[in-house]
Amino acid sequence: MPEPLQPALDRLRPLLLDTGGLVRAVASGRRRTAHPDPQRAELRPVDLRGERHLQVTSTDGRIPVVRNLTGADAESTVAGLLAQPFGNWHVETRDSVVQVRVTKRGEAQVHTSEQTAEPVDTTHDRAKNHLIDPADPLFTVLGADAAKRRQVDAFLRQLAPIARKVKQEGRPLRVVDLGCGNAYLTMAAHRYLASEVDPGVQTLGVDIRPEMAERNARVAAQAGLEGLGFKAASIEEAAVDPEFTGVDIVLALHACDTATDDSLALAVRWQARGVLAAPCCHQDIQRQLADSQGGIPFAGLTRHAILRERFADVLTDTVRADLLRLLGYRVEVVEFIDSRHTPRNALIRAVHTGTAPTARRVAEYTELVSAWQVEPALAERLRPEVDAVTLG
């Protein structure tokens, strides 16, 4: 039965402040005509420097703020949160669960249930499932801060399932990173694959700058990364180098403009079974849209420079994904890492299946490039292969 709201909230106050009995509490949602600030809050007890604190993690929907409070500070914070127009409170203690939902009429719908007492986790830093231990010496050698480690972990979570899928019995996994730059993701990928997928994995980072290849080789040696090498070469040179045979996975991370297309084309020509590409700038199709003489649909999308740039990003990666599908890959375009770390956060993830394209997929691609009057760089690099499926 609904009951007056304020008395129900008042009953929550001692539960939230009892750091000996509280397990976890969450405030979320909003009431009918009001918005809480913050949008969400989580409370739990923690032990810090030998003293029990109330940890309050609040967020505005983007950035979490963590505070560890005692005494009057804890009391005033809890009072402030109870005064916010949250739509729901979920409070777990050692022996009960109390849920308060605010109805449309501003009343409280309260549900209380008993639960068996469990040990309360009061560790300040709860264990996180990192794919590479943050204490790994690799991160020290790379000088990687917490943000870099998060990016590494996000990338490895995309790489791991593909690596396991394409690994072939009887020979080492072979990975090539085209345009590897300072190679911190290359090195992290090799560390993870060697420890979790294939101890014999062979990884090669390719960069056009000899000084970068030399620097990366030194860092890899300091980190003890056996089976990882670096080579100074352009993508064009790599394409004709007999050393690149039997490549299982091609990485192309933040290669600028059509360098991503060069890498994807080479992956297809090598018949790589797995591909992960995180494109950078998308200038080629953006220029084609700007130079269009008219006749393209929805011209307002490309009239303003900033909108044309953003639309070109979407169109370019859509075309790349469609072309890979036509050429026998199963493709996903996913978020690489949260956009607050980098706006270039799309990842094209593909696994070769050899499935022939349907007539519908062919029509979708040809209609797309025809309507927008663009000539995709990847299609030009793979003209014989693309013509074979679109014209034959």
C-alpha positions as CSV (number, residue, x, y, z in Angstrom):
1,M,0.0,0.0,0.0
2,P,1.3,3.5,-0.7
3,E,2.2,5.6,2.3
4,P,3.4,9.2,2.9
5,L,6.9,9.7,1.3
6,Q,8.8,11.6,4.0
7,P,8.3,9.1,6.8
8,A,9.5,6.3,4.4
9,L,12.6,8.3,3.5
10,D,13.2,9.1,7.2
11,R,13.3,5.3,7.9
12,L,16.1,5.0,5.3
13,R,18.4,7.5,7.0
14,P,19.7,5.3,9.9
15,L,20.1,2.4,7.5
16,L,22.3,4.5,5.2
17,L,24.4,5.8,8.0
18,D,24.9,2.4,9.7
19,T,28.3,1.5,8.1
20,G,28.3,-1.7,10.2
21,G,25.2,-3.1,8.7
22,L,24.9,-1.4,5.3
23,V,25.9,-3.5,2.3
24,R,25.0,-1.2,-0.6
25,A,22.4,1.5,-1.4
26,V,21.5,3.0,-4.8
27,A,19.4,6.1,-5.5
28,S,18.3,6.4,-9.1
29,G,15.5,7.5,-11.5
30,R,13.5,10.7,-11.1
31,R,10.1,11.8,-10.0
32,R,7.4,12.8,-12.4
33,T,8.2,16.5,-12.7
34,A,11.7,16.8,-11.2
35,H,15.3,15.8,-12.0
36,P,17.7,14.9,-9.2
37,D,21.3,16.3,-9.1
38,P,23.2,13.9,-9.2
39,Q,21.4,11.5,-11.6
40,R,22.5,8.5,-9.6
41,A,24.2,7.8,-6.3
42,E,25.7,4.6,-4.8
43,L,26.6,4.3,-1.1
44,R,28.6,1.5,0.6
45,P,30.9,1.2,3.6
46,V,34.7,1.1,3.1
47,D,37.7,0.8,5.4
48,L,40.3,3.5,4.8
49,R,43.4,4.0,6.9
50,G,41.9,1.8,9.7
51,E,38.7,3.7,9.9
52,R,35.2,2.9,8.6
53,H,33.9,5.4,6.0
54,L,30.7,5.8,4.0
55,Q,31.8,5.9,0.3
56,V,29.4,7.9,-1.8
57,T,29.8,7.6,-5.6
58,S,27.6,10.1,-7.5
59,T,27.4,10.8,-11.2
60,D,25.8,13.3,-13.6
61,G,25.5,10.6,-16.2
62,R,29.0,11.1,-17.5
63,I,31.7,11.5,-14.8
64,P,31.6,9.7,-11.4
65,V,32.6,11.5,-8.3
66,V,33.7,9.5,-5.3
67,R,33.8,10.8,-1.7
68,N,34.7,8.9,1.5
69,L,32.9,10.4,4.5
70,T,32.6,10.1,8.2
71,G,30.7,11.8,11.0
72,A,28.9,15.0,10.2
73,D,30.0,15.0,6.6
74,A,28.3,11.6,6.1
75,E,25.2,12.8,7.8
76,S,24.8,15.9,5.8
77,T,25.5,14.1,2.5
78,V,22.9,11.4,3.3
79,A,20.4,14.1,4.2
80,G,21.1,15.9,0.9
81,L,20.6,12.8,-1.1
82,L,17.3,11.9,0.6
83,A,16.1,15.4,-0.2
84,Q,16.8,14.9,-3.9
85,P,13.8,13.9,-6.1
86,F,15.0,10.4,-6.8
87,G,12.4,8.0,-8.1
88,N,13.8,4.9,-6.5
89,W,15.9,3.9,-3.5
90,H,17.3,0.3,-3.1
91,V,19.0,-0.3,0.2
92,E,20.7,-3.6,1.1
93,T,21.7,-4.3,4.7
94,R,23.2,-7.4,6.3
95,D,19.7,-8.8,7.0
96,S,17.2,-7.0,4.8
97,V,16.5,-5.3,1.5
98,V,14.4,-2.2,1.5
99,Q,13.0,-0.7,-1.8
100,V,11.2,2.6,-2.0
101,R,9.6,3.7,-5.2
102,V,8.0,7.1,-5.5
103,T,4.6,6.9,-7.2
104,K,3.1,9.4,-9.7
105,R,1.2,10.9,-6.8
106,G,4.4,11.5,-4.8
107,E,3.7,8.7,-2.3
108,A,6.0,5.9,-1.3
109,Q,5.6,2.3,-2.4
110,V,7.8,0.4,0.1
111,H,8.8,-3.3,-0.1
112,T,11.0,-4.9,2.6
113,S,12.4,-8.5,2.4
114,E,14.7,-10.4,4.7
115,Q,18.0,-11.8,3.5
116,T,20.7,-14.0,5.0
117,A,23.6,-12.0,6.5
118,E,26.7,-12.0,4.3
119,P,30.1,-10.6,5.0
120,V,30.3,-6.9,3.9
121,D,33.0,-6.0,1.4
122,T,34.6,-2.9,2.9
123,T,37.8,-2.9,0.8
124,H,38.5,0.6,-0.5
125,D,39.5,-0.5,-4.0
126,R,37.4,-3.4,-5.2
127,A,39.1,-5.9,-7.5
128,K,38.6,-5.1,-11.2
129,N,38.7,-7.7,-14.0
130,H,41.8,-6.3,-15.9
131,L,43.0,-8.3,-18.8
132,I,46.5,-7.2,-18.0
133,D,47.4,-6.6,-14.4
134,P,47.9,-2.9,-13.8
135,A,51.1,-3.8,-11.9
136,D,52.5,-5.5,-15.0
137,P,56.0,-4.1,-15.6
138,L,55.0,-3.4,-19.2
139,F,53.0,-0.4,-18.1
140,T,56.0,1.0,-16.2
141,V,58.2,0.6,-19.3
142,L,55.5,2.4,-21.4
143,G,54.9,5.1,-18.8
144,A,51.2,4.3,-19.1
145,D,48.8,6.2,-16.8
146,A,45.4,5.1,-15.7
147,A,43.8,6.5,-18.8
148,K,46.1,4.5,-21.1
149,R,45.5,1.4,-19.1
150,R,41.8,1.8,-19.6
151,Q,42.3,2.2,-23.3
152,V,44.5,-0.9,-23.4
153,D,41.8,-2.9,-21.5
154,A,39.1,-1.7,-23.8
155,F,41.0,-2.7,-26.9
156,L,42.0,-6.1,-25.5
157,R,38.3,-6.9,-24.8
158,Q,37.7,-6.4,-28.5
159,L,40.7,-8.4,-29.6
160,A,40.4,-11.4,-27.3
161,P,37.4,-13.1,-28.8
162,I,38.7,-12.7,-32.4
163,A,42.1,-14.0,-31.5
164,R,40.6,-17.2,-29.9
165,K,38.3,-17.6,-32.9
166,V,41.0,-17.4,-35.6
167,K,43.8,-19.3,-33.8
168,Q,44.7,-22.3,-35.8
169,E,46.1,-25.5,-34.3
170,G,49.6,-26.6,-35.2
171,R,51.2,-23.2,-35.8
172,P,51.7,-19.9,-34.0
173,L,49.2,-17.1,-34.2
174,R,50.5,-14.3,-36.4
175,V,49.5,-10.7,-35.9
176,V,50.6,-7.6,-37.9
177,D,50.0,-4.0,-36.7
178,L,50.2,-1.7,-39.7
179,G,51.2,1.9,-38.9
180,C,51.8,0.9,-35.3
181,G,53.3,4.3,-34.2
182,N,54.6,4.2,-30.6
183,A,53.1,0.7,-30.4
184,Y,51.8,0.7,-26.9
185,L,48.7,-1.2,-28.0
186,T,50.8,-3.5,-30.1
187,M,52.9,-4.4,-27.1
188,A,49.9,-4.8,-24.8
189,A,48.2,-7.0,-27.4
190,H,51.3,-9.2,-27.6
191,R,51.6,-9.5,-23.9
192,Y,48.0,-10.6,-23.5
193,L,48.0,-13.0,-26.5
194,A,51.2,-14.6,-25.3
195,S,49.8,-15.2,-21.8
196,E,46.2,-16.1,-22.6
197,V,45.8,-17.3,-26.2
198,D,49.1,-18.6,-27.7
199,P,52.5,-18.6,-25.9
200,G,54.1,-18.8,-29.3
201,V,52.3,-15.8,-30.9
202,Q,54.4,-13.9,-33.4
203,T,53.6,-10.2,-33.6
204,L,55.1,-7.6,-36.0
205,G,54.6,-3.9,-35.8
206,V,55.1,-1.9,-39.0
207,D,55.8,1.8,-39.2
208,I,57.3,3.9,-42.0
209,R,59.7,5.7,-39.7
210,P,62.9,3.8,-39.0
211,E,63.5,5.7,-35.8
212,M,60.1,4.6,-34.5
213,A,60.8,1.0,-35.3
214,E,64.1,1.1,-33.5
215,R,62.6,2.8,-30.4
216,N,59.8,0.3,-30.2
217,A,62.2,-2.6,-30.5
218,R,64.2,-1.2,-27.5
219,V,61.1,-0.8,-25.4
220,A,59.8,-4.3,-26.3
221,A,63.2,-5.7,-25.2
222,Q,63.0,-3.8,-21.9
223,A,59.6,-5.3,-21.3
224,G,60.7,-8.8,-22.1
225,L,58.3,-9.2,-25.0
226,E,59.7,-12.2,-26.9
227,G,58.2,-12.9,-30.2
228,L,57.4,-9.3,-30.9
229,G,59.3,-7.5,-33.6
230,F,59.2,-4.2,-35.5
231,K,60.0,-3.3,-39.1
232,A,60.4,0.1,-40.9
233,A,58.3,-0.2,-44.0
234,S,55.4,1.5,-45.8
235,I,52.1,-0.4,-46.3
236,E,53.0,-0.6,-50.0
237,E,56.3,-2.2,-49.1
238,A,54.6,-4.6,-46.7
239,A,52.2,-5.7,-49.5
240,V,55.1,-7.2,-51.6
241,D,57.3,-8.4,-48.7
242,P,57.4,-12.2,-48.6
243,E,57.9,-12.0,-44.9
244,F,54.2,-11.3,-44.5
245,T,52.7,-14.7,-45.2
246,G,50.1,-16.5,-43.1
247,V,48.9,-13.4,-41.2
248,D,46.0,-14.3,-39.0
249,I,45.1,-10.8,-37.6
250,V,45.7,-7.4,-39.0
251,L,45.5,-4.3,-36.7
252,A,45.2,-0.8,-38.0
253,L,44.8,1.6,-35.2
254,H,44.3,5.3,-35.8
255,A,45.8,5.2,-39.3
256,C,45.1,8.6,-40.9
257,D,42.6,9.0,-43.8
258,T,43.1,6.5,-46.6
259,A,45.9,4.7,-44.7
260,T,43.1,2.8,-43.0
261,D,41.9,1.8,-46.5
262,D,45.4,0.7,-47.5
263,S,45.5,-1.5,-44.3
264,L,42.1,-3.0,-44.9
265,A,42.9,-3.8,-48.5
266,L,46.1,-5.5,-47.5
267,A,44.3,-7.5,-44.9
268,V,41.9,-8.7,-47.5
269,R,44.7,-9.5,-50.0
270,W,46.6,-11.4,-47.2
271,Q,43.3,-13.3,-46.5
272,A,43.7,-12.3,-42.8
273,R,41.0,-14.1,-40.8
274,G,40.6,-11.3,-38.3
275,V,40.8,-7.5,-38.7
276,L,40.5,-4.7,-36.1
277,A,40.7,-1.1,-37.5
278,A,40.2,2.1,-35.5
279,P,40.0,4.8,-38.2
280,C,41.3,8.3,-37.6
281,C,40.6,11.3,-39.9
282,H,38.2,10.7,-42.8
283,Q,39.2,13.4,-45.3
284,D,38.9,11.6,-48.6
285,I,35.1,11.2,-48.7
286,Q,34.7,14.5,-46.9
287,R,36.5,16.2,-49.8
288,Q,34.4,14.3,-52.3
289,L,31.2,15.6,-50.6
290,A,32.6,19.1,-50.6
291,D,33.4,19.0,-54.3
292,S,30.0,17.5,-55.3
293,Q,28.3,19.4,-58.1
294,G,24.9,18.7,-56.7
295,G,22.4,16.0,-57.0
296,I,23.2,14.3,-53.8
297,P,20.4,13.5,-51.4
298,F,19.6,15.5,-48.3
299,A,22.1,18.3,-49.2
300,G,21.6,19.9,-45.8
301,L,23.7,17.1,-44.3
302,T,26.8,18.4,-46.1
303,R,26.1,22.1,-46.4
304,H,27.9,23.1,-43.2
305,A,31.5,22.1,-42.7
306,I,31.2,20.7,-39.3
307,L,28.2,18.6,-40.2
308,R,29.8,17.5,-43.4
309,E,32.9,16.3,-41.4
310,R,30.8,14.3,-39.0
311,F,28.6,12.8,-41.8
312,A,31.7,11.9,-43.8
313,D,33.0,9.9,-40.7
314,V,29.8,7.9,-40.7
315,L,29.6,7.4,-44.4
316,T,33.2,6.4,-44.8
317,D,33.1,3.7,-42.1
318,T,29.7,2.5,-43.3
319,V,31.2,2.0,-46.8
320,R,34.2,0.2,-45.3
321,A,32.0,-2.2,-43.3
322,D,29.8,-2.9,-46.3
323,L,32.8,-3.7,-48.6
324,L,34.3,-6.1,-46.0
325,R,30.9,-7.8,-45.8
326,L,30.8,-8.1,-49.6
327,L,34.2,-9.8,-49.5
328,G,33.3,-12.5,-47.0
329,Y,33.7,-10.9,-43.6
330,R,31.3,-10.8,-40.7
331,V,31.6,-7.2,-39.5
332,E,30.7,-5.2,-36.5
333,V,31.3,-1.5,-35.9
334,V,31.6,-0.9,-32.2
335,E,32.7,1.8,-29.7
336,F,36.4,1.3,-29.0
337,I,36.6,3.4,-25.8
338,D,34.4,6.0,-24.2
339,S,34.2,9.2,-26.3
340,R,35.5,11.4,-23.5
341,H,38.9,9.8,-24.0
342,T,39.0,10.3,-27.8
343,P,36.3,11.3,-30.3
344,R,37.8,8.8,-32.8
345,N,36.4,5.9,-30.9
346,A,34.8,3.7,-33.6
347,L,36.3,0.2,-34.2
348,I,35.7,-1.9,-37.2
349,R,36.0,-5.5,-36.1
350,A,35.8,-8.2,-38.8
351,V,36.2,-12.0,-39.0
352,H,36.5,-13.8,-42.3
353,T,33.7,-16.4,-42.9
354,G,33.9,-16.7,-46.7
355,T,30.2,-16.2,-47.0
356,A,29.1,-14.9,-50.4
357,P,27.2,-11.7,-50.4
358,T,23.4,-11.7,-51.1
359,A,22.0,-9.7,-53.9
360,R,20.4,-7.4,-51.3
361,R,23.7,-6.6,-49.8
362,V,25.2,-5.8,-53.2
363,A,22.3,-3.6,-54.0
364,E,22.6,-1.7,-50.7
365,Y,26.2,-0.9,-51.3
366,T,25.9,0.1,-54.9
367,E,22.9,2.3,-54.1
368,L,24.7,4.0,-51.2
369,V,27.8,5.0,-53.2
370,S,25.7,6.0,-56.2
371,A,23.4,8.2,-54.3
372,W,26.2,10.1,-52.5
373,Q,28.4,10.1,-55.7
374,V,31.5,8.9,-53.9
375,E,34.3,6.6,-55.0
376,P,35.5,4.9,-51.8
377,A,39.3,4.5,-51.5
378,L,38.9,0.9,-50.3
379,A,36.9,0.0,-53.4
380,E,39.6,1.4,-55.6
381,R,42.3,-0.6,-53.7
382,L,40.3,-3.8,-54.1
383,R,38.8,-3.1,-57.6
384,P,39.1,-6.6,-59.0
385,E,37.7,-8.2,-55.9
386,V,34.8,-5.7,-55.6
387,D,34.0,-6.0,-59.3
388,A,33.9,-9.7,-59.0
389,V,31.0,-9.6,-56.5
390,T,29.2,-6.5,-57.7
391,L,29.3,-7.0,-61.4
392,G,29.6,-10.8,-61.7
